[in-house]
Amino acid sequence: MTSAKLFFGSNIRFLRERRKLTQEDFAERLGVTRVKLAAIEGGRTESPSAVDLIKFSDFFGLSIDNLFRVDLRRVGELPLRELEAGNELYMKGTNLRVLAISTDKANKENVEYVPVKAKAGYRSGYANPEYIASLPKFSVPGLPQTGTFRMFPTTGDSMLPVPEGADIICRYVEDWTMLKPGTLCIVILDGEQDFVFKKVTVLPEGKKIHLESLNRAYEPYDVSAGDVIEIWKFHSYFSKDVPERVSEVQHISQTMDTILTQLKEIHQKIDIKPDAPVL
């Protein structure tokens, strides 16, 4: 049986440094020795006393369970503040998402690929480092140095002109509320729902997520934020298909848009209102 990974020592060090406290200052505030604190942060004390556990929990305003079982370095500032405010969300909560990653020999994050056949397993294994490590991995040149990236295949034609079967590279979104309305994203939904590639708008109060296709033949719809496991912001895509020739209707529409834009710019330059008669 595989033992559960515990994060108590690394969490205590992270929380202390987050508050910009030295080991000496923090040990003095808690009433413990610096040697004991260093041993706890270094993982050399497997079973801290109950009294010490309560001291750490009270000081940081976090439950003992979360101090042990959640890697707080990975959850982001906003969810951490919610935990400190008393919102007990733990790992599967809507607002607290623990992201498992894998790294190469140089300790650089991999770009994992989630194939179609792995979608069902991803929903249950997204927070499991062993499962994430089992996914195919790629090194993609040109990606930003910061952030976590993952690759997902598209299915269906709801996002044309992005072709079906294209591989979408996305960046992990920690705080959904920071997304601009209409941001292209891969949304991982819970239950029997599929992964979807949509324009995402987080509705007021954050309880609903509005999803819209690029293909106007598909109607937009809303999902509950509680059904969303993860959101990944679109970065780029790969496809083996050559883009189709622009249809005559699309060409006419694009030409009209260009003409209207140019007319608007002309009106602005000569300071004439569009509805004003020309003398």
C-alpha positions as CSV (number, residue, x, y, z in Angstrom):
1,M,0.0,0.0,0.0
2,T,1.4,3.4,-1.0
3,S,1.6,5.8,1.9
4,A,0.0,9.2,1.5
5,K,2.3,12.1,0.8
6,L,2.4,14.7,3.6
7,F,3.3,18.3,3.2
8,F,3.4,19.5,6.8
9,G,7.0,20.6,6.9
10,S,7.1,22.3,3.5
11,N,3.8,24.0,4.3
12,I,5.0,25.4,7.5
13,R,8.1,26.8,5.8
14,F,6.1,28.2,2.9
15,L,3.6,29.9,5.3
16,R,6.3,31.3,7.5
17,E,8.2,32.8,4.5
18,R,4.9,34.1,3.0
19,R,4.6,36.2,6.2
20,K,8.3,37.2,5.9
21,L,9.2,35.7,9.3
22,T,12.7,34.3,10.1
23,Q,12.9,31.0,11.9
24,E,14.0,32.8,15.0
25,D,11.1,35.2,15.0
26,F,8.5,32.5,14.2
27,A,9.9,30.1,16.8
28,E,9.7,32.8,19.5
29,R,6.1,33.7,18.6
30,L,5.1,30.0,18.8
31,G,7.0,29.3,22.0
32,V,9.1,26.5,20.4
33,T,12.9,26.2,19.9
34,R,14.4,27.2,16.6
35,V,16.0,23.7,16.5
36,K,12.5,22.1,16.7
37,L,11.1,24.4,14.1
38,A,14.0,23.7,11.7
39,A,13.5,19.9,12.2
40,I,9.8,20.3,11.4
41,E,10.3,22.4,8.3
42,G,13.0,20.0,7.1
43,G,10.7,17.0,7.5
44,R,12.9,15.4,10.2
45,T,10.0,15.3,12.7
46,E,7.4,12.8,11.5
47,S,5.1,13.1,14.4
48,P,4.9,16.7,15.9
49,S,3.1,16.8,19.3
50,A,-0.6,17.6,19.4
51,V,0.2,20.8,21.3
52,D,2.6,22.0,18.5
53,L,0.0,21.1,15.8
54,I,-2.6,23.2,17.5
55,K,-0.1,26.1,17.8
56,F,0.6,26.0,14.0
57,S,-3.1,25.6,13.1
58,D,-4.1,28.6,15.3
59,F,-1.3,30.8,14.1
60,F,-2.0,30.4,10.4
61,G,-5.8,29.9,10.7
62,L,-5.7,26.7,8.8
63,S,-6.9,23.2,9.7
64,I,-4.4,20.5,10.7
65,D,-5.8,18.4,7.9
66,N,-5.0,21.0,5.3
67,L,-1.6,21.6,6.8
68,F,-0.7,17.9,6.3
69,R,-2.6,16.9,3.2
70,V,-2.6,19.9,0.8
71,D,0.5,21.2,-0.9
72,L,-0.3,24.8,-0.2
73,R,2.5,26.1,-2.5
74,R,0.4,24.9,-5.4
75,V,-3.1,26.3,-4.6
76,G,-2.6,30.0,-5.4
77,E,-3.0,33.1,-3.3
78,L,-6.8,33.5,-3.7
79,P,-7.8,30.0,-2.6
80,L,-5.3,30.2,0.3
81,R,-6.9,33.4,1.5
82,E,-10.3,31.6,1.4
83,L,-8.9,28.8,3.5
84,E,-7.5,31.3,6.0
85,A,-11.0,32.9,6.1
86,G,-12.4,29.6,7.3
87,N,-13.7,28.2,4.0
88,E,-13.0,24.5,4.4
89,L,-12.6,23.5,0.7
90,Y,-9.9,20.9,0.7
91,M,-8.7,19.3,-2.5
92,K,-11.9,18.7,-4.4
93,G,-13.6,22.0,-3.5
94,T,-14.8,24.3,-6.3
95,N,-12.5,27.1,-5.5
96,L,-9.5,25.2,-4.3
97,R,-7.8,23.3,-7.1
98,V,-4.6,21.3,-6.4
99,L,-2.6,20.9,-9.6
100,A,-0.3,17.9,-10.0
101,I,2.6,18.3,-12.3
102,S,5.6,16.3,-13.6
103,T,9.1,17.5,-14.2
104,D,12.1,16.5,-16.3
105,K,15.6,15.7,-15.1
106,A,16.4,19.5,-15.1
107,N,13.4,20.0,-12.8
108,K,11.5,21.8,-15.6
109,E,7.8,21.3,-15.9
110,N,6.7,18.9,-18.7
111,V,3.9,19.6,-21.1
112,E,1.6,16.6,-20.6
113,Y,-0.7,15.4,-23.3
114,V,-4.3,14.2,-22.4
115,P,-5.4,12.0,-25.3
116,V,-9.1,11.3,-26.0
117,K,-9.0,7.9,-24.4
118,A,-7.6,9.3,-21.2
119,K,-10.3,11.9,-20.6
120,A,-12.4,9.7,-18.2
121,G,-9.3,8.8,-16.2
122,Y,-8.2,12.5,-16.1
123,R,-11.3,13.5,-14.2
124,S,-10.4,11.2,-11.3
125,G,-6.6,11.5,-11.6
126,Y,-6.0,15.2,-12.2
127,A,-4.8,15.7,-8.7
128,N,-2.8,12.5,-8.5
129,P,0.9,13.1,-9.3
130,E,1.4,9.4,-10.3
131,Y,-1.4,9.6,-12.9
132,I,-0.1,12.9,-14.3
133,A,3.3,11.3,-14.5
134,S,1.9,8.5,-16.6
135,L,0.6,10.8,-19.4
136,P,2.6,11.4,-22.6
137,K,5.0,14.3,-22.3
138,F,6.4,16.9,-24.7
139,S,8.9,19.7,-24.8
140,V,7.4,22.6,-26.7
141,P,9.7,25.4,-27.8
142,G,8.7,29.0,-27.4
143,L,6.4,28.6,-24.4
144,P,6.6,31.3,-21.6
145,Q,9.0,30.5,-18.8
146,T,6.3,30.8,-16.1
147,G,3.0,28.9,-15.9
148,T,1.9,25.3,-16.3
149,F,1.0,24.1,-19.8
150,R,-0.9,21.0,-21.0
151,M,-2.1,19.8,-24.4
152,F,-5.6,18.6,-25.2
153,P,-7.1,17.3,-28.4
154,T,-10.3,18.8,-29.8
155,T,-13.3,16.8,-30.9
156,G,-16.3,18.0,-33.0
157,D,-16.8,21.1,-35.1
158,S,-18.1,23.6,-32.5
159,M,-14.9,25.6,-32.6
160,L,-14.3,25.9,-36.3
161,P,-12.2,27.4,-37.9
162,V,-10.0,25.5,-35.4
163,P,-10.2,22.1,-37.0
164,E,-11.4,18.9,-35.3
165,G,-8.5,16.8,-34.1
166,A,-6.2,19.8,-33.5
167,D,-4.0,19.7,-30.4
168,I,-4.6,22.7,-28.1
169,I,-1.8,23.9,-25.9
170,C,-3.2,25.7,-22.9
171,R,-2.0,27.5,-19.7
172,Y,-3.5,26.5,-16.3
173,V,-5.8,29.2,-14.8
174,E,-5.5,29.4,-11.0
175,D,-8.0,32.2,-10.5
176,W,-11.1,32.0,-12.8
177,T,-12.3,35.4,-11.8
178,M,-9.2,37.0,-13.6
179,L,-10.3,35.7,-17.0
180,K,-11.5,38.3,-19.4
181,P,-15.0,37.7,-20.8
182,G,-14.9,35.5,-23.9
183,T,-11.5,34.0,-23.3
184,L,-10.8,30.9,-25.3
185,C,-10.2,28.0,-22.9
186,I,-10.3,24.2,-22.4
187,V,-12.8,23.5,-19.6
188,I,-12.6,20.2,-17.7
189,L,-16.1,19.3,-16.5
190,D,-17.0,16.8,-13.8
191,G,-19.2,13.7,-14.2
192,E,-20.2,12.5,-17.6
193,Q,-19.7,15.8,-19.3
194,D,-17.0,16.2,-21.9
195,F,-13.9,18.4,-22.0
196,V,-15.0,21.5,-24.0
197,F,-13.1,24.1,-25.9
198,K,-15.1,27.3,-25.6
199,K,-15.1,31.1,-25.1
200,V,-15.4,31.4,-21.4
201,T,-17.1,34.1,-19.4
202,V,-17.3,33.9,-15.6
203,L,-20.7,35.3,-14.6
204,P,-21.3,37.6,-11.7
205,E,-20.7,36.1,-8.2
206,G,-18.8,33.3,-9.9
207,K,-21.5,30.6,-9.5
208,K,-22.0,30.1,-13.3
209,I,-19.7,29.8,-16.2
210,H,-21.0,30.9,-19.7
211,L,-19.6,28.8,-22.6
212,E,-19.8,29.9,-26.2
213,S,-18.6,28.2,-29.4
214,L,-16.8,29.9,-32.2
215,N,-19.1,28.1,-34.6
216,R,-22.4,30.1,-34.4
217,A,-24.4,27.0,-35.3
218,Y,-24.0,26.0,-31.7
219,E,-26.0,27.8,-29.0
220,P,-24.1,29.1,-25.9
221,Y,-24.9,27.7,-22.5
222,D,-24.1,28.0,-18.8
223,V,-22.6,25.4,-16.4
224,S,-22.4,25.5,-12.7
225,A,-19.0,26.5,-11.3
226,G,-19.3,23.4,-9.1
227,D,-19.2,21.2,-12.2
228,V,-15.9,22.7,-13.4
229,I,-12.7,20.9,-12.3
230,E,-10.1,22.9,-14.2
231,I,-9.8,25.7,-16.7
232,W,-6.9,26.0,-19.1
233,K,-6.4,29.2,-21.2
234,F,-5.7,28.8,-24.9
235,H,-2.2,29.5,-26.0
236,S,-1.7,27.9,-29.4
237,Y,-2.6,24.8,-31.4
238,F,-1.1,22.3,-33.8
239,S,-3.0,20.7,-36.7
240,K,-2.2,18.4,-39.6
241,D,-5.0,19.9,-41.6
242,V,-4.6,22.8,-44.1
243,P,-7.1,25.6,-43.4
244,E,-10.0,25.6,-45.8
245,R,-10.4,28.3,-48.4
246,V,-12.4,31.2,-47.2
247,S,-15.9,31.1,-48.6
248,E,-17.3,33.9,-50.8
249,V,-19.8,34.8,-48.0
250,Q,-17.0,35.0,-45.5
251,H,-14.9,37.1,-47.9
252,I,-17.8,39.5,-48.5
253,S,-18.4,39.8,-44.8
254,Q,-14.8,40.5,-44.1
255,T,-14.7,43.1,-46.9
256,M,-17.7,44.9,-45.5
257,D,-16.2,45.0,-42.0
258,T,-13.0,46.5,-43.4
259,I,-15.0,49.2,-45.3
260,L,-17.1,50.1,-42.3
261,T,-13.9,50.4,-40.2
262,Q,-12.3,52.6,-42.7
263,L,-15.4,54.9,-42.9
264,K,-15.5,55.2,-39.1
265,E,-11.8,56.2,-39.1
266,I,-12.5,58.8,-41.8
267,H,-15.5,60.3,-39.9
268,Q,-13.3,60.5,-36.7
269,K,-10.5,62.3,-38.6
270,I,-12.8,65.0,-40.1
271,D,-14.9,65.2,-37.0
272,I,-18.2,64.5,-38.8
273,K,-20.9,62.4,-37.1
274,P,-22.0,59.4,-39.2
275,D,-25.6,60.7,-39.4
276,A,-24.8,64.3,-40.1
277,P,-25.7,65.5,-43.7
278,V,-22.7,66.4,-45.9
279,L,-23.1,70.0,-47.3
